[in-house]
Amino acid sequence: MNDINEYQRWTKTTVVYPKSNEGEYLMSALGGEVGEFYGAASKYWRGDYDYDKFKGKVELELGDIMWTLSRIADYYGFDMSTILQSNIQKLTKRVEDNTIKGYDNAETNTRVSNETG
């Protein structure tokens, strides 16, 4: 599946939660899924499994996070492609305005050019 909106529509077919408190449920579910992502990271950092197993867990947890984000977007009447396009526009403007700050790191190819005058 290559289309984010198609994925969003598909998530509707897997919904099993009460519609009466859908918004609240989805918000708390997002926190839970992000917590599971952090849990996988902490177990990797602790040495419970190697990097390849960690990457597999990250992929699974990111999928759960994406499912939940898609459901939240749908709940509020947004489509995912519009959200992503808005984010691209916001970040592009920040790059153009030179308001994104960070540290230059050749290893990670991180962009940093906050020039001060």
Biopython code that builds the backbone (N, CA, C, O; Angstrom):
import numpy as np
from Bio.PDB.StructureBuilder import StructureBuilder

atoms = [
    (1, "MET", "N", (0.862, -1.169, 0.000)),
    (1, "MET", "CA", (0.000, 0.000, 0.000)),
    (1, "MET", "C", (0.909, 1.232, 0.000)),
    (1, "MET", "O", (1.735, 1.401, 0.896)),
    (2, "ASN", "N", (0.750, 2.079, -1.001)),
    (2, "ASN", "CA", (1.623, 3.233, -1.149)),
    (2, "ASN", "C", (0.934, 4.569, -0.889)),
    (2, "ASN", "O", (1.602, 5.603, -0.853)),
    (3, "ASP", "N", (-0.344, 4.573, -0.713)),
    (3, "ASP", "CA", (-1.087, 5.824, -0.554)),
    (3, "ASP", "C", (-1.525, 5.976, 0.899)),
    (3, "ASP", "O", (-2.234, 5.127, 1.439)),
    (4, "ILE", "N", (-1.093, 7.064, 1.520)),
    (4, "ILE", "CA", (-1.388, 7.277, 2.938)),
    (4, "ILE", "C", (-2.889, 7.417, 3.196)),
    (4, "ILE", "O", (-3.384, 6.981, 4.236)),
    (5, "ASN", "N", (-3.613, 8.024, 2.252)),
    (5, "ASN", "CA", (-5.065, 8.152, 2.440)),
    (5, "ASN", "C", (-5.763, 6.803, 2.288)),
    (5, "ASN", "O", (-6.762, 6.535, 2.956)),
    (6, "GLU", "N", (-5.235, 5.960, 1.411)),
    (6, "GLU", "CA", (-5.785, 4.609, 1.281)),
    (6, "GLU", "C", (-5.572, 3.843, 2.588)),
    (6, "GLU", "O", (-6.463, 3.129, 3.048)),
    (7, "TYR", "N", (-4.396, 3.997, 3.178)),
    (7, "TYR", "CA", (-4.124, 3.362, 4.470)),
    (7, "TYR", "C", (-5.096, 3.887, 5.523)),
    (7, "TYR", "O", (-5.648, 3.114, 6.306)),
    (8, "GLN", "N", (-5.298, 5.185, 5.538)),
    (8, "GLN", "CA", (-6.219, 5.783, 6.513)),
    (8, "GLN", "C", (-7.617, 5.202, 6.363)),
    (8, "GLN", "O", (-8.267, 4.873, 7.356)),
    (9, "ARG", "N", (-8.078, 5.076, 5.128)),
    (9, "ARG", "CA", (-9.405, 4.478, 4.902)),
    (9, "ARG", "C", (-9.425, 3.027, 5.379)),
    (9, "ARG", "O", (-10.402, 2.581, 5.979)),
    (10, "TRP", "N", (-8.344, 2.293, 5.111)),
    (10, "TRP", "CA", (-8.264, 0.896, 5.521)),
    (10, "TRP", "C", (-8.353, 0.763, 7.036)),
    (10, "TRP", "O", (-8.961, -0.188, 7.527)),
    (11, "THR", "N", (-7.762, 1.692, 7.794)),
    (11, "THR", "CA", (-7.784, 1.575, 9.259)),
    (11, "THR", "C", (-9.204, 1.518, 9.801)),
    (11, "THR", "O", (-9.436, 0.956, 10.871)),
    (12, "LYS", "N", (-10.156, 2.094, 9.074)),
    (12, "LYS", "CA", (-11.557, 2.042, 9.521)),
    (12, "LYS", "C", (-12.059, 0.608, 9.624)),
    (12, "LYS", "O", (-12.949, 0.315, 10.423)),
    (13, "THR", "N", (-11.490, -0.291, 8.815)),
    (13, "THR", "CA", (-11.955, -1.681, 8.807)),
    (13, "THR", "C", (-11.448, -2.467, 9.999)),
    (13, "THR", "O", (-11.868, -3.604, 10.215)),
    (14, "THR", "N", (-10.548, -1.878, 10.779)),
    (14, "THR", "CA", (-9.955, -2.592, 11.909)),
    (14, "THR", "C", (-10.330, -1.966, 13.250)),
    (14, "THR", "O", (-9.762, -2.323, 14.282)),
    (15, "VAL", "N", (-11.270, -1.046, 13.239)),
    (15, "VAL", "CA", (-11.660, -0.340, 14.460)),
    (15, "VAL", "C", (-12.447, -1.254, 15.387)),
    (15, "VAL", "O", (-13.460, -1.835, 14.997)),
    (16, "VAL", "N", (-11.960, -1.373, 16.630)),
    (16, "VAL", "CA", (-12.669, -2.106, 17.673)),
    (16, "VAL", "C", (-12.512, -1.302, 18.963)),
    (16, "VAL", "O", (-11.689, -1.621, 19.820)),
    (17, "TYR", "N", (-13.315, -0.265, 19.073)),
    (17, "TYR", "CA", (-13.348, 0.534, 20.291)),
    (17, "TYR", "C", (-14.682, 1.255, 20.330)),
    (17, "TYR", "O", (-15.327, 1.419, 19.295)),
    (18, "PRO", "N", (-15.103, 1.685, 21.507)),
    (18, "PRO", "CA", (-16.413, 2.326, 21.623)),
    (18, "PRO", "C", (-16.431, 3.693, 20.950)),
    (18, "PRO", "O", (-15.564, 4.528, 21.210)),
    (19, "LYS", "N", (-17.401, 3.917, 20.100)),
    (19, "LYS", "CA", (-17.534, 5.207, 19.421)),
    (19, "LYS", "C", (-17.964, 6.308, 20.390)),
    (19, "LYS", "O", (-17.767, 7.489, 20.105)),
    (20, "SER", "N", (-18.543, 5.942, 21.521)),
    (20, "SER", "CA", (-19.058, 6.936, 22.461)),
    (20, "SER", "C", (-17.943, 7.798, 23.065)),
    (20, "SER", "O", (-18.182, 8.944, 23.444)),
    (21, "ASN", "N", (-16.748, 7.259, 23.153)),
    (21, "ASN", "CA", (-15.628, 8.050, 23.666)),
    (21, "ASN", "C", (-14.408, 7.892, 22.756)),
    (21, "ASN", "O", (-13.278, 7.747, 23.222)),
    (22, "GLU", "N", (-14.664, 7.923, 21.465)),
    (22, "GLU", "CA", (-13.626, 7.683, 20.464)),
    (22, "GLU", "C", (-12.442, 8.638, 20.603)),
    (22, "GLU", "O", (-11.291, 8.202, 20.598)),
    (23, "GLY", "N", (-12.714, 9.924, 20.726)),
    (23, "GLY", "CA", (-11.633, 10.906, 20.820)),
    (23, "GLY", "C", (-10.740, 10.652, 22.019)),
    (23, "GLY", "O", (-9.514, 10.644, 21.899)),
    (24, "GLU", "N", (-11.349, 10.446, 23.166)),
    (24, "GLU", "CA", (-10.588, 10.184, 24.384)),
    (24, "GLU", "C", (-9.791, 8.888, 24.267)),
    (24, "GLU", "O", (-8.627, 8.812, 24.659)),
    (25, "TYR", "N", (-10.453, 7.874, 23.719)),
    (25, "TYR", "CA", (-9.776, 6.589, 23.559)),
    (25, "TYR", "C", (-8.546, 6.737, 22.673)),
    (25, "TYR", "O", (-7.469, 6.249, 23.016)),
    (26, "LEU", "N", (-8.703, 7.408, 21.538)),
    (26, "LEU", "CA", (-7.595, 7.535, 20.595)),
    (26, "LEU", "C", (-6.431, 8.328, 21.178)),
    (26, "LEU", "O", (-5.269, 7.989, 20.951)),
    (27, "MET", "N", (-6.741, 9.381, 21.926)),
    (27, "MET", "CA", (-5.670, 10.166, 22.545)),
    (27, "MET", "C", (-4.882, 9.314, 23.542)),
    (27, "MET", "O", (-3.652, 9.349, 23.557)),
    (28, "SER", "N", (-5.581, 8.565, 24.360)),
    (28, "SER", "CA", (-4.874, 7.733, 25.330)),
    (28, "SER", "C", (-4.156, 6.576, 24.627)),
    (28, "SER", "O", (-3.080, 6.163, 25.060)),
    (29, "ALA", "N", (-4.740, 6.056, 23.556)),
    (29, "ALA", "CA", (-4.099, 4.975, 22.802)),
    (29, "ALA", "C", (-2.789, 5.458, 22.180)),
    (29, "ALA", "O", (-1.810, 4.714, 22.141)),
    (30, "LEU", "N", (-2.769, 6.693, 21.697)),
    (30, "LEU", "CA", (-1.532, 7.232, 21.126)),
    (30, "LEU", "C", (-0.432, 7.266, 22.186)),
    (30, "LEU", "O", (0.708, 6.881, 21.922)),
    (31, "GLY", "N", (-0.781, 7.727, 23.381)),
    (31, "GLY", "CA", (0.194, 7.727, 24.462)),
    (31, "GLY", "C", (0.706, 6.326, 24.767)),
    (31, "GLY", "O", (1.896, 6.127, 25.007)),
    (32, "GLY", "N", (-0.201, 5.365, 24.755)),
    (32, "GLY", "CA", (0.195, 3.989, 25.012)),
    (32, "GLY", "C", (1.128, 3.443, 23.948)),
    (32, "GLY", "O", (2.102, 2.759, 24.262)),
    (33, "GLU", "N", (0.837, 3.742, 22.695)),
    (33, "GLU", "CA", (1.680, 3.249, 21.596)),
    (33, "GLU", "C", (3.058, 3.898, 21.621)),
    (33, "GLU", "O", (4.061, 3.228, 21.379)),
    (34, "VAL", "N", (3.116, 5.187, 21.909)),
    (34, "VAL", "CA", (4.411, 5.864, 22.026)),
    (34, "VAL", "C", (5.176, 5.276, 23.210)),
    (34, "VAL", "O", (6.395, 5.121, 23.152)),
    (35, "GLY", "N", (4.461, 4.951, 24.274)),
    (35, "GLY", "CA", (5.090, 4.299, 25.419)),
    (35, "GLY", "C", (5.689, 2.951, 25.046)),
    (35, "GLY", "O", (6.773, 2.604, 25.515)),
    (36, "GLU", "N", (4.996, 2.189, 24.209)),
    (36, "GLU", "CA", (5.537, 0.903, 23.766)),
    (36, "GLU", "C", (6.793, 1.106, 22.918)),
    (36, "GLU", "O", (7.740, 0.324, 23.002)),
    (37, "PHE", "N", (6.796, 2.157, 22.103)),
    (37, "PHE", "CA", (7.984, 2.499, 21.320)),
    (37, "PHE", "C", (9.165, 2.789, 22.254)),
    (37, "PHE", "O", (10.264, 2.269, 22.060)),
    (38, "TYR", "N", (8.922, 3.623, 23.264)),
    (38, "TYR", "CA", (9.967, 3.926, 24.244)),
    (38, "TYR", "C", (10.383, 2.681, 25.022)),
    (38, "TYR", "O", (11.556, 2.510, 25.352)),
    (39, "GLY", "N", (9.427, 1.822, 25.309)),
    (39, "GLY", "CA", (9.746, 0.580, 26.009)),
    (39, "GLY", "C", (10.708, -0.284, 25.213)),
    (39, "GLY", "O", (11.643, -0.860, 25.769)),
    (40, "ALA", "N", (10.477, -0.372, 23.906)),
    (40, "ALA", "CA", (11.394, -1.137, 23.049)),
    (40, "ALA", "C", (12.783, -0.516, 23.071)),
    (40, "ALA", "O", (13.789, -1.224, 23.123)),
    (41, "ALA", "N", (12.831, 0.820, 23.031)),
    (41, "ALA", "CA", (14.125, 1.506, 23.062)),
    (41, "ALA", "C", (14.845, 1.256, 24.384)),
    (41, "ALA", "O", (16.046, 0.985, 24.393)),
    (42, "SER", "N", (14.127, 1.342, 25.492)),
    (42, "SER", "CA", (14.782, 1.148, 26.787)),
    (42, "SER", "C", (15.294, -0.279, 26.940)),
    (42, "SER", "O", (16.348, -0.502, 27.536)),
    (43, "LYS", "N", (14.558, -1.239, 26.408)),
    (43, "LYS", "CA", (15.019, -2.629, 26.491)),
    (43, "LYS", "C", (16.258, -2.850, 25.625)),
    (43, "LYS", "O", (17.153, -3.613, 25.990)),
    (44, "TYR", "N", (16.300, -2.177, 24.476)),
    (44, "TYR", "CA", (17.502, -2.255, 23.629)),
    (44, "TYR", "C", (18.687, -1.624, 24.352)),
    (44, "TYR", "O", (19.764, -2.217, 24.407)),
    (45, "TRP", "N", (18.498, -0.423, 24.909)),
    (45, "TRP", "CA", (19.580, 0.267, 25.600)),
    (45, "TRP", "C", (20.064, -0.519, 26.814)),
    (45, "TRP", "O", (21.240, -0.462, 27.175)),
    (46, "ARG", "N", (19.150, -1.248, 27.435)),
    (46, "ARG", "CA", (19.499, -2.067, 28.592)),
    (46, "ARG", "C", (20.248, -3.327, 28.163)),
    (46, "ARG", "O", (20.910, -3.968, 28.978)),
    (47, "GLY", "N", (20.141, -3.677, 26.884)),
    (47, "GLY", "CA", (20.850, -4.847, 26.380)),
    (47, "GLY", "C", (20.011, -6.091, 26.275)),
    (47, "GLY", "O", (20.551, -7.189, 26.148)),
    (48, "ASP", "N", (18.681, -5.947, 26.325)),
    (48, "ASP", "CA", (17.813, -7.125, 26.255)),
    (48, "ASP", "C", (17.819, -7.786, 24.883)),
    (48, "ASP", "O", (17.586, -8.990, 24.777)),
    (49, "TYR", "N", (18.085, -7.010, 23.824)),
    (49, "TYR", "CA", (18.179, -7.599, 22.501)),
    (49, "TYR", "C", (19.091, -6.777, 21.613)),
    (49, "TYR", "O", (19.419, -5.628, 21.908)),
    (50, "ASP", "N", (19.497, -7.412, 20.495)),
    (50, "ASP", "CA", (20.447, -6.762, 19.597)),
    (50, "ASP", "C", (19.757, -5.740, 18.694)),
    (50, "ASP", "O", (18.536, -5.590, 18.723)),
    (51, "TYR", "N", (20.556, -5.050, 17.902)),
    (51, "TYR", "CA", (20.054, -3.958, 17.077)),
    (51, "TYR", "C", (19.017, -4.431, 16.057)),
    (51, "TYR", "O", (18.015, -3.750, 15.843)),
    (52, "ASP", "N", (19.239, -5.572, 15.432)),
    (52, "ASP", "CA", (18.284, -6.060, 14.429)),
    (52, "ASP", "C", (16.913, -6.334, 15.047)),
    (52, "ASP", "O", (15.886, -6.002, 14.456)),
    (53, "LYS", "N", (16.897, -6.932, 16.225)),
    (53, "LYS", "CA", (15.619, -7.173, 16.898)),
    (53, "LYS", "C", (14.973, -5.843, 17.282)),
    (53, "LYS", "O", (13.759, -5.675, 17.162)),
    (54, "PHE", "N", (15.800, -4.896, 17.746)),
    (54, "PHE", "CA", (15.302, -3.561, 18.086)),
    (54, "PHE", "C", (14.664, -2.898, 16.872)),
    (54, "PHE", "O", (13.567, -2.348, 16.978)),
    (55, "LYS", "N", (15.334, -2.939, 15.713)),
    (55, "LYS", "CA", (14.764, -2.343, 14.494)),
    (55, "LYS", "C", (13.421, -2.971, 14.144)),
    (55, "LYS", "O", (12.499, -2.272, 13.726)),
    (56, "GLY", "N", (13.309, -4.273, 14.312)),
    (56, "GLY", "CA", (12.034, -4.941, 14.044)),
    (56, "GLY", "C", (10.936, -4.444, 14.971)),
    (56, "GLY", "O", (9.801, -4.234, 14.543)),
    (57, "LYS", "N", (11.276, -4.258, 16.237)),
    (57, "LYS", "CA", (10.295, -3.753, 17.200)),
    (57, "LYS", "C", (9.922, -2.301, 16.885)),
    (57, "LYS", "O", (8.757, -1.917, 16.997)),
    (58, "VAL", "N", (10.912, -1.500, 16.493)),
    (58, "VAL", "CA", (10.632, -0.108, 16.107)),
    (58, "VAL", "C", (9.653, -0.079, 14.938)),
    (58, "VAL", "O", (8.704, 0.705, 14.944)),
    (59, "GLU", "N", (9.874, -0.922, 13.944)),
    (59, "GLU", "CA", (8.977, -0.958, 12.788)),
    (59, "GLU", "C", (7.549, -1.300, 13.204)),
    (59, "GLU", "O", (6.599, -0.663, 12.750)),
    (60, "LEU", "N", (7.398, -2.296, 14.059)),
    (60, "LEU", "CA", (6.061, -2.685, 14.520)),
    (60, "LEU", "C", (5.389, -1.574, 15.313)),
    (60, "LEU", "O", (4.209, -1.287, 15.111)),
    (61, "GLU", "N", (6.140, -0.948, 16.217)),
    (61, "GLU", "CA", (5.555, 0.119, 17.039)),
    (61, "GLU", "C", (5.228, 1.351, 16.208)),
    (61, "GLU", "O", (4.208, 1.999, 16.443)),
    (62, "LEU", "N", (6.078, 1.684, 15.237)),
    (62, "LEU", "CA", (5.759, 2.813, 14.353)),
    (62, "LEU", "C", (4.483, 2.540, 13.567)),
    (62, "LEU", "O", (3.706, 3.458, 13.304)),
    (63, "GLY", "N", (4.263, 1.285, 13.190)),
    (63, "GLY", "CA", (3.015, 0.924, 12.519)),
    (63, "GLY", "C", (1.811, 1.168, 13.412)),
    (63, "GLY", "O", (0.797, 1.700, 12.960)),
    (64, "ASP", "N", (1.919, 0.782, 14.679)),
    (64, "ASP", "CA", (0.822, 1.020, 15.620)),
    (64, "ASP", "C", (0.588, 2.513, 15.839)),
    (64, "ASP", "O", (-0.553, 2.962, 15.948)),
    (65, "ILE", "N", (1.676, 3.274, 15.901)),
    (65, "ILE", "CA", (1.557, 4.726, 16.053)),
    (65, "ILE", "C", (0.888, 5.320, 14.822)),
    (65, "ILE", "O", (0.019, 6.183, 14.946)),
    (66, "MET", "N", (1.284, 4.868, 13.636)),
    (66, "MET", "CA", (0.666, 5.378, 12.399)),
    (66, "MET", "C", (-0.822, 5.038, 12.341)),
    (66, "MET", "O", (-1.632, 5.862, 11.916)),
    (67, "TRP", "N", (-1.181, 3.831, 12.764)),
    (67, "TRP", "CA", (-2.597, 3.450, 12.778)),
    (67, "TRP", "C", (-3.368, 4.418, 13.670)),
    (67, "TRP", "O", (-4.423, 4.925, 13.288)),
    (68, "THR", "N", (-2.830, 4.668, 14.859)),
    (68, "THR", "CA", (-3.523, 5.547, 15.798)),
    (68, "THR", "C", (-3.588, 6.975, 15.274)),
    (68, "THR", "O", (-4.627, 7.625, 15.389)),
    (69, "LEU", "N", (-2.493, 7.475, 14.699)),
    (69, "LEU", "CA", (-2.513, 8.820, 14.109)),
    (69, "LEU", "C", (-3.545, 8.903, 12.982)),
    (69, "LEU", "O", (-4.248, 9.905, 12.850)),
    (70, "SER", "N", (-3.628, 7.862, 12.185)),
    (70, "SER", "CA", (-4.618, 7.843, 11.097)),
    (70, "SER", "C", (-6.039, 7.891, 11.639)),
    (70, "SER", "O", (-6.896, 8.583, 11.088)),
    (71, "ARG", "N", (-6.286, 7.162, 12.709)),
    (71, "ARG", "CA", (-7.617, 7.169, 13.305)),
    (71, "ARG", "C", (-7.935, 8.533, 13.923)),
    (71, "ARG", "O", (-9.066, 9.008, 13.820)),
    (72, "ILE", "N", (-6.938, 9.172, 14.569)),
    (72, "ILE", "CA", (-7.151, 10.507, 15.132)),
    (72, "ILE", "C", (-7.449, 11.498, 14.014)),
    (72, "ILE", "O", (-8.365, 12.313, 14.131)),
    (73, "ALA", "N", (-6.686, 11.431, 12.942)),
    (73, "ALA", "CA", (-6.920, 12.331, 11.803)),
    (73, "ALA", "C", (-8.330, 12.144, 11.265)),
    (73, "ALA", "O", (-9.027, 13.119, 10.985)),
    (74, "ASP", "N", (-8.746, 10.902, 11.122)),
    (74, "ASP", "CA", (-10.086, 10.612, 10.621)),
    (74, "ASP", "C", (-11.155, 11.135, 11.584)),
    (74, "ASP", "O", (-12.166, 11.691, 11.154)),
    (75, "TYR", "N", (-10.930, 10.957, 12.856)),
    (75, "TYR", "CA", (-11.875, 11.432, 13.875)),
    (75, "TYR", "C", (-12.108, 12.938, 13.750)),
    (75, "TYR", "O", (-13.233, 13.413, 13.904)),
    (76, "TYR", "N", (-11.042, 13.679, 13.472)),
    (76, "TYR", "CA", (-11.161, 15.133, 13.347)),
    (76, "TYR", "C", (-11.463, 15.599, 11.916)),
    (76, "TYR", "O", (-11.552, 16.799, 11.657)),
    (77, "GLY", "N", (-11.620, 14.648, 10.996)),
    (77, "GLY", "CA", (-12.018, 14.994, 9.633)),
    (77, "GLY", "C", (-10.876, 15.419, 8.721)),
    (77, "GLY", "O", (-11.109, 16.083, 7.711)),
    (78, "PHE", "N", (-9.654, 15.050, 9.058)),
    (78, "PHE", "CA", (-8.502, 15.361, 8.215)),
    (78, "PHE", "C", (-8.094, 14.131, 7.433)),
    (78, "PHE", "O", (-8.299, 13.003, 7.881)),
    (79, "ASP", "N", (-7.510, 14.352, 6.256)),
    (79, "ASP", "CA", (-6.868, 13.216, 5.606)),
    (79, "ASP", "C", (-5.369, 13.353, 5.806)),
    (79, "ASP", "O", (-4.833, 14.458, 5.888)),
    (80, "MET", "N", (-4.708, 12.211, 5.881)),
    (80, "MET", "CA", (-3.290, 12.185, 6.229)),
    (80, "MET", "C", (-2.434, 12.946, 5.213)),
    (80, "MET", "O", (-1.465, 13.599, 5.601)),
    (81, "SER", "N", (-2.767, 12.875, 3.937)),
    (81, "SER", "CA", (-1.933, 13.569, 2.950)),
    (81, "SER", "C", (-1.989, 15.081, 3.146)),
    (81, "SER", "O", (-0.992, 15.766, 2.916)),
    (82, "THR", "N", (-3.129, 15.608, 3.563)),
    (82, "THR", "CA", (-3.239, 17.047, 3.836)),
    (82, "THR", "C", (-2.389, 17.414, 5.049)),
    (82, "THR", "O", (-1.719, 18.447, 5.046)),
    (83, "ILE", "N", (-2.410, 16.585, 6.072)),
    (83, "ILE", "CA", (-1.586, 16.827, 7.258)),
    (83, "ILE", "C", (-0.108, 16.844, 6.874)),
    (83, "ILE", "O", (0.638, 17.731, 7.286)),
    (84, "LEU", "N", (0.306, 15.858, 6.082)),
    (84, "LEU", "CA", (1.712, 15.792, 5.682)),
    (84, "LEU", "C", (2.101, 16.986, 4.820)),
    (84, "LEU", "O", (3.187, 17.539, 4.989)),
    (85, "GLN", "N", (1.232, 17.391, 3.901)),
    (85, "GLN", "CA", (1.527, 18.539, 3.050)),
    (85, "GLN", "C", (1.632, 19.820, 3.885)),
    (85, "GLN", "O", (2.513, 20.645, 3.643)),
    (86, "SER", "N", (0.758, 19.986, 4.845)),
    (86, "SER", "CA", (0.835, 21.160, 5.732)),
    (86, "SER", "C", (2.139, 21.163, 6.511)),
    (86, "SER", "O", (2.753, 22.213, 6.701)),
    (87, "ASN", "N", (2.562, 19.990, 6.961)),
    (87, "ASN", "CA", (3.815, 19.889, 7.702)),
    (87, "ASN", "C", (5.012, 20.224, 6.813)),
    (87, "ASN", "O", (5.948, 20.892, 7.252)),
    (88, "ILE", "N", (4.979, 19.760, 5.565)),
    (88, "ILE", "CA", (6.046, 20.096, 4.614)),
    (88, "ILE", "C", (6.123, 21.604, 4.422)),
    (88, "ILE", "O", (7.211, 22.181, 4.438)),
    (89, "GLN", "N", (4.976, 22.241, 4.242)),
    (89, "GLN", "CA", (4.958, 23.698, 4.063)),
    (89, "GLN", "C", (5.505, 24.416, 5.289)),
    (89, "GLN", "O", (6.290, 25.354, 5.154)),
    (90, "LYS", "N", (5.103, 23.988, 6.483)),
    (90, "LYS", "CA", (5.563, 24.615, 7.718)),
    (90, "LYS", "C", (7.074, 24.478, 7.867)),
    (90, "LYS", "O", (7.761, 25.451, 8.179)),
    (91, "LEU", "N", (7.595, 23.266, 7.641)),
    (91, "LEU", "CA", (9.023, 23.036, 7.815)),
    (91, "LEU", "C", (9.846, 23.707, 6.715)),
    (91, "LEU", "O", (10.955, 24.178, 6.967)),
    (92, "THR", "N", (9.303, 23.749, 5.497)),
    (92, "THR", "CA", (9.994, 24.445, 4.411)),
    (92, "THR", "C", (10.158, 25.916, 4.742)),
    (92, "THR", "O", (11.220, 26.494, 4.510)),
    (93, "LYS", "N", (9.108, 26.526, 5.286)),
    (93, "LYS", "CA", (9.190, 27.931, 5.676)),
    (93, "LYS", "C", (10.216, 28.128, 6.780)),
    (93, "LYS", "O", (10.963, 29.107, 6.764)),
    (94, "ARG", "N", (10.261, 27.222, 7.723)),
    (94, "ARG", "CA", (11.251, 27.326, 8.804)),
    (94, "ARG", "C", (12.677, 27.222, 8.265)),
    (94, "ARG", "O", (13.573, 27.927, 8.728)),
    (95, "VAL", "N", (12.882, 26.339, 7.288)),
    (95, "VAL", "CA", (14.211, 26.227, 6.668)),
    (95, "VAL", "C", (14.536, 27.528, 5.938)),
    (95, "VAL", "O", (15.638, 28.061, 6.068)),
    (96, "GLU", "N", (13.570, 28.036, 5.168)),
    (96, "GLU", "CA", (13.784, 29.288, 4.433)),
    (96, "GLU", "C", (14.056, 30.459, 5.374)),
    (96, "GLU", "O", (14.880, 31.323, 5.076)),
    (97, "ASP", "N", (13.362, 30.484, 6.508)),
    (97, "ASP", "CA", (13.536, 31.566, 7.492)),
    (97, "ASP", "C", (14.731, 31.315, 8.413)),
    (97, "ASP", "O", (15.055, 32.144, 9.264)),
    (98, "ASN", "N", (15.383, 30.162, 8.234)),
    (98, "ASN", "CA", (16.538, 29.778, 9.035)),
    (98, "ASN", "C", (16.214, 29.749, 10.535)),
    (98, "ASN", "O", (16.991, 30.220, 11.365)),
    (99, "THR", "N", (15.055, 29.189, 10.853)),
    (99, "THR", "CA", (14.655, 29.108, 12.261)),
    (99, "THR", "C", (14.788, 27.699, 12.836)),
    (99, "THR", "O", (14.492, 27.480, 14.011)),
    (100, "ILE", "N", (15.232, 26.742, 12.016)),
    (100, "ILE", "CA", (15.490, 25.398, 12.519)),
    (100, "ILE", "C", (16.935, 25.377, 12.995)),
    (100, "ILE", "O", (17.855, 25.665, 12.230)),
    (101, "LYS", "N", (17.125, 25.035, 14.257)),
    (101, "LYS", "CA", (18.465, 25.062, 14.848)),
    (101, "LYS", "C", (18.861, 23.663, 15.283)),
    (101, "LYS", "O", (18.017, 22.806, 15.545)),
    (102, "GLY", "N", (20.148, 23.461, 15.350)),
    (102, "GLY", "CA", (20.651, 22.172, 15.785)),
    (102, "GLY", "C", (22.160, 22.139, 15.702)),
    (102, "GLY", "O", (22.811, 23.180, 15.607)),
    (103, "TYR", "N", (22.710, 20.947, 15.738)),
    (103, "TYR", "CA", (24.149, 20.765, 15.701)),
    (103, "TYR", "C", (24.547, 20.103, 14.399)),
    (103, "TYR", "O", (23.884, 19.174, 13.936)),
    (104, "ASP", "N", (25.633, 20.583, 13.807)),
    (104, "ASP", "CA", (26.131, 19.999, 12.572)),
    (104, "ASP", "C", (26.813, 18.681, 12.896)),
    (104, "ASP", "O", (27.654, 18.611, 13.792)),
    (105, "ASN", "N", (26.452, 17.653, 12.175)),
    (105, "ASN", "CA", (27.026, 16.349, 12.397)),
    (105, "ASN", "C", (27.184, 15.679, 11.046)),
    (105, "ASN", "O", (26.202, 15.243, 10.445)),
    (106, "ALA", "N", (28.414, 15.594, 10.567)),
    (106, "ALA", "CA", (28.672, 15.020, 9.253)),
    (106, "ALA", "C", (28.223, 13.567, 9.181)),
    (106, "ALA", "O", (27.824, 13.098, 8.116)),
    (107, "GLU", "N", (28.282, 12.850, 10.299)),
    (107, "GLU", "CA", (27.901, 11.446, 10.322)),
    (107, "GLU", "C", (26.413, 11.263, 10.021)),
    (107, "GLU", "O", (26.029, 10.338, 9.306)),
    (108, "THR", "N", (25.584, 12.142, 10.567)),
    (108, "THR", "CA", (24.147, 12.019, 10.338)),
    (108, "THR", "C", (23.651, 12.973, 9.259)),
    (108, "THR", "O", (22.463, 12.984, 8.938)),
    (109, "ASN", "N", (24.546, 13.767, 8.702)),
    (109, "ASN", "CA", (24.206, 14.712, 7.644)),
    (109, "ASN", "C", (23.136, 15.699, 8.096)),
    (109, "ASN", "O", (22.246, 16.061, 7.327)),
    (110, "THR", "N", (23.233, 16.127, 9.342)),
    (110, "THR", "CA", (22.275, 17.056, 9.920)),
    (110, "THR", "C", (22.518, 18.456, 9.397)),
    (110, "THR", "O", (23.657, 18.922, 9.357)),
    (111, "ARG", "N", (21.453, 19.127, 8.998)),
    (111, "ARG", "CA", (21.539, 20.480, 8.467)),
    (111, "ARG", "C", (21.570, 21.493, 9.614)),
    (111, "ARG", "O", (20.707, 21.497, 10.492)),
    (112, "VAL", "N", (22.592, 22.348, 9.576)),
    (112, "VAL", "CA", (22.665, 23.444, 10.533)),
    (112, "VAL", "C", (23.303, 24.625, 9.841)),
    (112, "VAL", "O", (24.420, 24.524, 9.333)),
    (113, "SER", "N", (22.603, 25.744, 9.815)),
    (113, "SER", "CA", (23.213, 26.918, 9.191)),
    (113, "SER", "C", (22.711, 28.201, 9.815)),
    (113, "SER", "O", (22.646, 29.226, 9.137)),
    (114, "ASN", "N", (22.359, 28.176, 11.070)),
    (114, "ASN", "CA", (21.882, 29.404, 11.706)),
    (114, "ASN", "C", (23.017, 30.415, 11.774)),
    (114, "ASN", "O", (23.886, 30.372, 12.645)),
    (115, "GLU", "N", (22.965, 31.312, 10.826)),
    (115, "GLU", "CA", (23.995, 32.334, 10.764)),
    (115, "GLU", "C", (23.595, 33.490, 11.678)),
    (115, "GLU", "O", (22.452, 33.948, 11.663)),
    (116, "THR", "N", (24.528, 33.935, 12.448)),
    (116, "THR", "CA", (24.266, 35.088, 13.286)),
    (116, "THR", "C", (25.110, 36.242, 12.787)),
    (116, "THR", "O", (26.244, 36.050, 12.346)),
    (117, "GLY", "N", (24.567, 37.414, 12.855)),
    (117, "GLY", "CA", (25.267, 38.541, 12.271)),
    (117, "GLY", "C", (25.782, 39.517, 13.227)),
    (117, "GLY", "O", (26.392, 40.510, 12.829)),
]
sb = StructureBuilder()
sb.init_structure("model")
sb.init_model(0)
sb.init_chain("A")
sb.init_seg("    ")
for serial, (resi, resn, name, xyz) in enumerate(atoms, 1):
    if name == "N":
        sb.init_residue(resn, " ", resi, " ")
    sb.init_atom(name, np.array(xyz, "f"), 0.0, 1.0, " ", f" {name:<3s}", serial, name[0])
structure = sb.get_structure()
